[in-house]
Amino acid sequence: MPQRIRPWVRGVLYLILYLTTAVDVFCRVQLDSVITPTMLLLVGETNGREATEFLSSYLSFSILFSKFGWIVLFALSHLAYTLRRFAPKRLKAACQKLSGKLPTISTPLANKLKRYAPIGFTGILIWSFCVTAGNKVALWKLMHGKSVGEVEHMLTEQNHGECYHPVHHLIFSIYANSLASQQLNKLIAAAKTAKVDSCTYTSPHIVLIIGESFGKHHSQQYGYVQPTTPRQIRRERSKQLVKFNDVVSPWNLTSYVFKHVFSLYDVGDRGEWCDYPLFPQLFRKAGYHVTFITNQFLPQAKENVYDFSGGFFLNNPTLNKAMFDTRNDSLHIFDEDLVREYARLKSQEGRHNLTIFHLIGQHVGYKFRTPNDRRRWNGTDYKTLRPDLTPGQRSVLALYDDAVLYNDSVVDLIVKQFESEDAIVIYMPDHGEECYEENRGIVCRNHSAAIDYPLAKYEFEIPFWIWCSRTYIARHPDIYRQIQNARNRRFMTDALPHLLLYLAGIKTKSYREENNLISPKYNENRPRILKGTTDYDKLPRPKPKSAASNIGQRLTTH
């Protein structure tokens, strides 16, 4: 590189490094987060007024006394040192006089440093490379994912690449947005070609409740010994709620489930999920008022990559406008407050409505999912039921069951909103959850493991039910009868949009009757492929155990 260009190249590199570090540290101080993909997404969607309001809110003189101030001070010192030759003569003389008073290194020591410093530096360089080589390889793999979902799945692996440096955070965020942009372009193209031929508005109000991390084997409704779903059981006994017994999720990761459930893509189809229209678009084109109430997927600056992956297509301005008429604008600690927010927004709805609730449910961090005054169990209640667990593990189990019980009250509260309407409500969680099942010792989910039956049982099998108001049953007896007849059919939730389109009476080429759960022509033999790799129905089932050896399963059977 020519000598005269080097200072300019150095200057540009320093500018990039200092700016990136300053922004990253600013985000840490003010937003309690490093640079994230969502931050860049929000920056791209922010106008001048919003940017000014943001800066006026977060930029103040006091920030100079935080870690951010040290970065600014270091950068200014570096700049001053670089520009020292342009300083006035008097200032230069003063600096030279000051430097003369500083302690100096003796000549013999200076010679030794000159001789051995390169060797020491080389040794440190080799050592640091060896220590970080594994992470560099993992980072290279992370930065070469083909989609946001693939990158997200890599981050669930045990030895995934870590972004430690502010520049890494920026590069990763740019890369994640570029991957998302590719899928967004496909989704926008698919939205433009999506057509609705006709609509009979069969169901005036369709409600979809998407729960979170609900292990079927912690539901009293499905045989769990603790009374975790008393309200759902009461509704089932009234015959208005029909429970389905053989339903699985296509993935055990929320973002993947959302992409498969919202898209008309079914596992096994050609192309990707983003090559197909999203079902709320078809409802809007048909004339339904579509409301989306979420307690997870609102755009936030400190949003992690998992929420970014699940929400980027829901929050894109073009797709958001194509899918939804009404959305909430705030997240809540507890789901019952989300229901209250919906009650305030309900007046915006029209004559024909599709309402989608997305709960925080039993998301990991179980102690935060239930108000303190609503807790029922503690670890000592499980001493006899689960003697194989430690006291700490029993406490976690109690917290999870409390979350399931609280979710039961939230779901019941949602259903109450529609009891006097001609409405139908579908409930499904995104995926299952493990909480010390049998002797597996797992909490949450095991994303990187090969799928065997125990993993599929606890992480992919989910509760699923359909509730109909009395008015709906009286006006749509045929649909109610079809629901009753379908309760024992095999089903995977990637095909849910076809059921919704049928309930609305929407005619479109995207609808496939063989994938409609309650249709007489439903294809129950469609392979249920988990994570795109494993046929759930072909997994070898374990042989039944004797009662004496079944201590670890006491909670999942009566």
C-alpha positions in Angstrom: 0.0 0.0 0.0 1.4 3.5 -0.9 2.9 5.4 2.1 0.7 8.4 1.5 -2.5 6.3 1.7 -1.7 4.4 4.9 -2.6 7.2 7.3 -6.0 7.7 5.7 -6.7 3.9 5.8 -5.6 3.8 9.4 -7.9 6.8 10.2 -10.9 5.2 8.6 -10.3 1.9 10.5 -9.9 3.8 13.8 -13.1 5.8 13.1 -15.1 2.6 12.4 -13.7 0.8 15.5 -14.2 3.7 17.9 -17.7 4.5 16.6 -18.7 0.8 16.8 -17.3 0.4 20.3 -18.9 3.7 21.4 -22.3 2.7 20.1 -22.1 -0.8 21.6 -21.1 0.6 25.0 -23.8 3.2 24.8 -26.3 0.5 24.2 -25.0 -1.5 27.1 -25.2 1.5 29.4 -28.6 2.9 28.3 -30.4 -0.2 27.0 -28.7 -3.0 28.9 -27.9 -4.7 25.6 -25.2 -5.0 23.0 -25.9 -4.1 19.3 -28.6 -6.5 18.1 -30.2 -7.3 14.7 -33.4 -5.7 15.9 -31.6 -2.4 16.7 -30.4 -2.2 13.1 -33.9 -3.1 11.9 -35.4 -0.3 14.0 -32.7 2.2 12.8 -33.7 1.5 9.2 -37.4 2.1 10.0 -36.8 5.3 12.1 -37.6 8.7 10.7 -35.8 12.0 11.6 -38.3 13.0 14.3 -38.1 9.6 16.1 -34.3 9.7 16.0 -34.3 13.2 17.5 -36.7 12.1 20.3 -34.6 9.0 21.0 -31.3 11.0 21.2 -32.9 13.7 23.4 -34.2 11.0 25.8 -30.9 9.0 26.1 -28.1 11.5 25.5 -27.2 13.6 28.5 -24.1 15.1 30.1 -24.2 12.4 32.8 -23.5 9.6 30.3 -19.9 10.9 30.0 -19.4 9.7 33.6 -20.3 6.1 32.6 -18.3 3.5 30.7 -19.3 5.4 27.5 -17.3 8.4 28.8 -14.1 6.3 29.0 -14.4 5.3 25.3 -14.9 9.0 24.4 -11.9 10.0 26.5 -9.7 7.3 25.0 -10.7 8.2 21.5 -10.0 12.0 22.1 -6.7 11.2 23.6 -5.8 9.0 20.6 -6.9 11.8 18.3 -4.8 14.4 20.2 -1.7 12.2 20.1 -2.2 11.6 16.3 -2.5 15.4 15.6 0.3 16.4 17.9 2.5 17.6 15.0 -0.2 20.2 14.2 -0.1 21.6 17.8 1.1 25.2 18.4 4.8 25.6 19.2 4.1 26.7 22.8 2.0 23.6 23.5 4.7 21.3 21.9 7.3 22.9 24.1 5.2 22.5 27.2 4.6 18.8 26.4 8.3 18.2 25.8 9.1 19.9 29.1 6.6 17.7 30.9 7.8 14.5 29.2 11.3 15.3 30.3 10.2 15.1 34.0 8.7 11.6 33.5 10.8 8.6 34.7 12.8 7.0 31.9 13.9 3.4 31.3 17.6 2.7 31.7 19.5 1.9 28.5 20.3 -1.8 29.4 16.7 -2.5 30.3 15.6 -0.7 27.1 17.9 -2.9 25.0 16.5 -6.0 26.7 13.0 -5.0 26.0 13.9 -4.3 22.4 15.4 -7.7 22.1 12.8 -9.8 23.9 9.5 -7.9 23.4 8.9 -9.3 19.9 9.5 -12.8 21.2 7.0 -12.3 24.1 4.5 -10.6 21.8 4.7 -13.5 19.3 4.2 -16.0 22.2 1.2 -14.2 23.5 -0.2 -14.0 19.9 0.2 -17.8 19.4 -1.3 -18.5 22.8 -4.3 -16.3 22.2 -4.9 -17.8 18.8 -4.8 -21.4 20.2 -7.2 -20.4 23.0 -9.7 -18.7 20.6 -9.3 -20.9 17.6 -12.4 -23.0 18.4 -14.6 -19.9 18.8 -13.2 -18.5 15.5 -14.2 -21.7 13.7 -17.7 -21.6 15.3 -18.1 -17.9 14.4 -17.2 -18.7 10.8 -19.9 -21.4 10.8 -22.4 -19.0 12.4 -21.7 -16.3 9.8 -22.4 -18.7 7.0 -25.9 -19.8 7.9 -28.3 -19.8 5.0 -31.2 -18.4 6.9 -32.0 -16.6 10.1 -33.6 -19.8 11.4 -30.5 -21.8 10.7 -28.4 -19.2 12.5 -30.8 -19.3 15.4 -30.7 -23.1 15.6 -26.8 -22.9 15.6 -27.1 -20.7 18.7 -28.9 -23.5 20.6 -25.9 -25.7 20.1 -23.6 -26.2 23.1 -20.4 -24.9 21.5 -21.8 -22.2 19.2 -19.7 -19.2 18.2 -19.7 -16.2 20.6 -19.5 -12.6 19.6 -17.3 -10.9 22.1 -16.2 -7.8 20.3 -18.4 -4.8 19.4 -17.4 -5.2 15.8 -18.6 -8.8 16.0 -21.9 -7.6 17.3 -22.3 -5.2 14.4 -21.2 -7.7 11.7 -23.5 -10.4 13.1 -26.4 -7.9 13.2 -25.8 -6.8 9.6 -25.6 -10.4 8.5 -28.8 -11.5 10.3 -30.7 -8.6 8.7 -29.3 -9.5 5.3 -30.6 -13.1 5.8 -34.0 -11.8 7.0 -34.2 -9.4 4.1 -33.9 -12.3 1.6 -36.8 -14.1 3.2 -38.8 -10.8 3.5 -38.5 -10.2 -0.2 -39.9 -13.7 -0.9 -42.7 -13.2 1.5 -43.6 -9.8 0.0 -43.6 -11.3 -3.5 -45.8 -14.2 -2.2 -48.2 -11.7 -0.6 -48.7 -9.9 -4.0 -49.6 -13.1 -5.8 -52.0 -14.4 -3.0 -55.6 -14.3 -4.1 -59.0 -15.0 -2.5 -61.6 -16.3 -4.9 -64.6 -15.9 -2.6 -65.6 -16.0 1.1 -68.8 -17.1 2.8 -67.8 -15.8 6.3 -68.9 -19.1 7.8 -67.5 -18.3 11.2 -68.1 -14.6 12.2 -65.4 -14.7 14.8 -62.4 -17.0 14.8 -60.0 -16.9 17.7 -56.5 -18.5 17.7 -54.6 -18.7 21.0 -51.0 -19.6 20.7 -49.5 -20.6 24.1 -45.8 -21.0 25.0 -43.8 -24.0 26.2 -46.8 -26.1 27.4 -45.8 -29.7 28.0 -48.8 -31.9 27.4 -47.7 -34.2 30.2 -48.2 -31.4 32.7 -51.8 -30.9 31.8 -54.4 -32.3 34.1 -56.6 -32.5 31.0 -54.3 -35.1 29.6 -53.8 -37.2 32.7 -51.4 -35.2 34.9 -51.9 -35.8 38.6 -51.7 -32.2 39.7 -54.8 -30.1 39.1 -53.2 -27.7 36.6 -56.1 -27.2 34.2 -59.4 -27.2 36.2 -61.1 -24.5 34.1 -60.3 -26.2 30.8 -61.6 -29.5 32.2 -64.9 -27.8 33.3 -65.3 -26.4 29.8 -64.6 -29.9 28.3 -67.3 -31.4 30.5 -69.8 -28.8 29.2 -69.2 -30.3 25.7 -68.3 -26.9 24.3 -64.5 -27.7 24.4 -63.3 -30.6 22.3 -59.9 -32.0 23.3 -57.7 -33.5 20.6 -55.5 -36.4 21.7 -52.7 -36.8 19.0 -51.2 -33.5 18.1 -47.6 -32.6 17.6 -45.6 -29.5 16.8 -43.2 -29.5 13.8 -40.5 -27.8 15.8 -39.5 -27.3 19.4 -38.3 -23.7 18.7 -40.9 -20.9 18.8 -39.6 -19.0 15.7 -39.7 -22.1 13.5 -43.2 -22.9 14.7 -44.5 -19.4 13.9 -43.0 -19.6 10.4 -44.6 -23.0 9.8 -48.0 -22.1 11.4 -48.4 -18.7 9.7 -47.3 -19.8 6.3 -49.5 -21.9 3.9 -46.3 -24.0 3.5 -46.7 -27.5 4.8 -43.7 -29.7 5.7 -42.8 -31.7 2.6 -43.8 -29.0 0.1 -41.4 -27.6 -2.4 -39.4 -24.5 -1.6 -39.3 -22.8 1.8 -42.0 -21.4 4.2 -41.3 -17.9 2.8 -42.3 -18.9 -0.7 -45.9 -19.2 0.4 -48.5 -16.6 1.5 -49.3 -16.1 5.2 -52.8 -17.0 6.3 -53.6 -13.6 8.0 -53.0 -12.0 4.5 -55.7 -14.1 3.0 -58.1 -13.3 5.9 -57.6 -9.6 5.4 -58.0 -9.9 1.6 -61.3 -11.8 2.3 -62.6 -9.0 4.4 -61.9 -10.2 7.9 -60.6 -7.7 10.5 -57.4 -9.3 11.8 -56.1 -8.6 15.3 -52.8 -9.8 16.6 -52.1 -9.5 20.3 -48.7 -10.7 21.3 -46.7 -10.8 24.5 -43.4 -11.6 22.8 -43.0 -10.4 19.3 -43.0 -6.6 19.4 -39.9 -4.9 18.0 -37.6 -4.0 20.9 -34.0 -2.7 20.8 -32.7 -5.3 23.2 -34.5 -8.2 21.5 -32.4 -11.4 21.3 -31.9 -13.3 18.1 -34.6 -15.8 18.9 -37.3 -13.2 19.1 -35.8 -11.4 16.1 -36.0 -14.7 14.1 -39.6 -15.3 15.1 -40.8 -11.7 14.8 -39.0 -10.1 11.9 -41.7 -11.1 9.3 -44.5 -10.1 11.7 -43.0 -6.7 12.4 -41.9 -5.8 8.8 -44.0 -2.7 7.9 -45.1 -4.1 4.5 -46.1 -7.5 5.8 -47.6 -6.1 9.0 -49.9 -3.9 7.0 -50.8 -6.9 4.7 -51.6 -9.1 7.7 -53.1 -7.1 10.6 -55.6 -4.3 11.2 -55.1 -4.1 14.9 -52.0 -4.8 17.1 -51.1 -4.2 20.7 -48.1 -1.9 21.3 -46.8 -3.0 24.7 -45.5 -6.2 26.4 -46.7 -7.3 29.8 -45.1 -9.3 32.6 -48.2 -11.4 33.0 -50.6 -12.6 30.3 -53.8 -11.5 32.0 -52.7 -7.9 31.4 -52.4 -8.7 27.7 -56.1 -9.9 27.8 -57.1 -6.6 29.4 -55.3 -4.7 26.6 -57.3 -6.7 24.1 -60.5 -5.7 25.9 -59.6 -2.1 25.2 -58.8 -2.8 21.5 -61.9 -4.9 20.9 -64.0 -1.9 19.9 -61.9 -1.6 16.7 -63.1 -5.0 15.4 -65.6 -5.4 12.6 -68.4 -7.7 11.6 -66.1 -10.6 10.7 -63.0 -11.1 12.8 -59.9 -13.2 13.2 -58.2 -12.6 16.6 -54.8 -14.1 17.3 -53.4 -14.2 20.9 -49.7 -15.0 21.5 -49.0 -15.6 25.1 -45.7 -15.7 27.1 -47.3 -18.7 28.8 -44.8 -21.1 30.5 -41.7 -19.7 28.8 -38.5 -20.6 30.7 -38.0 -18.3 33.7 -41.0 -20.0 35.3 -40.8 -17.9 38.5 -41.7 -14.8 36.4 -44.8 -16.4 34.8 -47.1 -16.4 37.8 -48.0 -13.5 40.2 -46.9 -14.2 43.7 -50.4 -14.2 45.1 -51.4 -16.9 42.6 -48.8 -19.5 43.4 -50.2 -22.8 44.7 -47.3 -25.3 45.0 -43.8 -25.3 46.4 -41.0 -27.9 46.3 -42.1 -29.8 49.5 -45.4 -30.7 47.8 -43.4 -33.0 45.4 -41.4 -34.8 48.1 -43.6 -37.9 47.8 -44.4 -37.6 44.2 -40.9 -37.1 43.0 -38.4 -38.5 45.6 -35.8 -38.9 42.9 -35.4 -35.1 42.5 -33.4 -32.7 44.7 -35.1 -30.0 46.7 -34.0 -27.4 44.2 -35.4 -29.4 41.3 -38.7 -29.9 43.0 -38.9 -26.1 43.5 -38.4 -25.6 39.7 -41.1 -28.3 39.1 -43.5 -26.4 41.4 -42.9 -23.1 39.6 -43.6 -24.8 36.2 -46.8 -26.3 37.4 -47.8 -22.9 38.9 -47.2 -21.4 35.4 -49.5 -24.1 33.8 -52.2 -23.4 36.4 -51.9 -19.6 35.8 -52.1 -20.2 32.0 -55.3 -22.1 32.6 -56.8 -19.0 34.2 -55.6 -16.7 31.3 -57.0 -19.0 28.6 -60.3 -19.2 30.5 -60.3 -15.4 30.7 -59.8 -15.2 26.9 -62.6 -17.6 26.2 -65.0 -15.6 28.4 -64.5 -12.6 26.0 -66.4 -14.6 23.4 -69.0 -16.5 25.3 -71.9 -14.3 24.1 -70.7 -14.3 20.4 -71.0 -16.6 17.4 -67.3 -17.5 18.0 -64.9 -20.5 17.8 -61.7 -20.6 19.7 -58.6 -22.8 18.9 -55.9 -23.3 21.5 -52.4 -24.6 20.8 -49.0 -24.0 22.3 -46.0 -23.5 20.1 -44.3 -26.6 21.4 -43.9 -28.8 24.5 -41.5 -28.4 27.4 -39.4 -30.6 29.7 -39.3 -30.2 33.4 -37.4 -33.1 34.9 -39.4 -35.7 33.1 -38.6 -39.3 34.1 -34.9 -39.5 34.7 -33.9 -37.2 31.9 -32.8 -34.3 34.1 -33.8 -31.7 31.4 -35.4 -28.3 31.9 -36.7 -26.4 28.9 -35.7 -28.2 25.7 -32.7 -30.0 24.2 -32.3 -28.4 20.7 -29.1 -30.1 19.6 -30.0 -33.7 20.5 -31.0 -36.3 18.0 -34.8 -36.9 18.2 -35.8 -40.1 19.9 -39.3 -40.9 21.3 -38.8 -39.5 24.8 -37.6 -36.2 23.4 -40.5 -36.1 20.9 -43.0 -37.0 23.7 -42.1 -34.2 26.0 -40.9 -31.5 23.5 -43.2 -32.0 20.5 -46.5 -33.5 21.8 -48.8 -30.6 22.7 -52.3 -29.9 24.1 -54.8 -28.9 21.4 -58.5 -28.1 21.7 -61.3 -26.3 20.0 -64.0 -24.4 21.9 -67.4 -23.3 20.4 -69.8 -20.8 22.0 -73.4 -22.1 22.5 -74.5 -19.7 19.7 -71.8 -21.2 17.4 -72.9 -24.7 18.1 -76.5 -23.9 17.4 -75.8 -22.1 14.1 -73.0 -24.4 12.9 -74.0 -27.9 14.0 -72.2 -29.6 11.0 -68.9 -28.0 11.9 -69.3 -28.9 15.6 -70.0 -32.5 14.5 -66.9 -32.5 12.3 -64.8 -31.3 15.2 -66.2 -34.0 17.5 -65.4 -36.7 14.8 -61.8 -35.4 14.4 -60.7 -35.5 18.0 -58.6 -38.6 17.8 -57.0 -37.9 14.4 -53.3 -37.5 14.0 -52.3 -33.9 13.3 -49.3 -31.6 13.1 -49.8 -27.9 13.5 -48.0 -26.8 10.4 -51.3 -27.6 8.6 -53.4 -25.3 10.9 -54.0 -22.6 8.2 -56.1 -25.0 6.2 -58.4 -25.5 9.1 -58.7 -21.8 9.7 -59.5 -21.1 6.0 -62.2 -23.7 6.1 -63.8 -22.2 9.2 -63.9 -18.8 7.5 -65.2 -20.2 4.2 -62.3 -18.7 2.3 -61.9 -20.1 -1.2 -58.3 -19.9 -2.5 -55.9 -22.1 -4.5 -53.7 -22.2 -1.4 -56.3 -24.2 0.6 -55.9 -28.0 0.6 -58.8 -30.0 1.9 -56.6 -33.0 2.6 -54.7 -31.0 5.2 -57.8 -29.6 6.9 -58.1 -31.5 10.3 -61.9 -31.6 10.5 -62.6 -32.4 6.8 -63.9 -35.8 5.9 -61.2 -35.9 3.2 -58.4 -35.2 5.7 -55.2 -37.2 5.0 -54.3 -38.7 8.4 -51.4 -40.6 6.9 -49.5 -37.4 6.0 -46.0 -37.8 7.5 -45.4 -35.8 10.6 -41.8 -34.8 10.2 -40.2 -33.2 13.2 -37.5 -30.5 12.6 -37.5 -31.6 8.9 -35.7 -34.8 9.7 -37.6 -37.3 11.8 -41.0 -39.0 11.2 -42.7 -38.9 14.6 -45.0 -41.8 13.9 -42.0 -44.1 13.0 -40.0 -43.4 16.2 -39.6 -46.7 18.2 -41.8 -46.5 21.4 -40.3 -47.9 24.6 -41.8 -51.0 26.1 -44.2 -50.4 29.0 -42.5 -50.3 32.4 -43.6 -52.0 35.5 -45.1 -49.9 38.3 -42.1 -50.5 40.5 -39.7 -49.0 38.0 -42.0 -46.1 37.1 -41.2 -43.7 40.0 -39.9 -41.0 37.6 -43.3 -41.0 35.7 -45.6 -40.7 38.7 -46.6 -37.2 37.8 -47.7 -38.0 34.3 -50.1 -40.8 35.2 -53.0 -41.2 37.6 
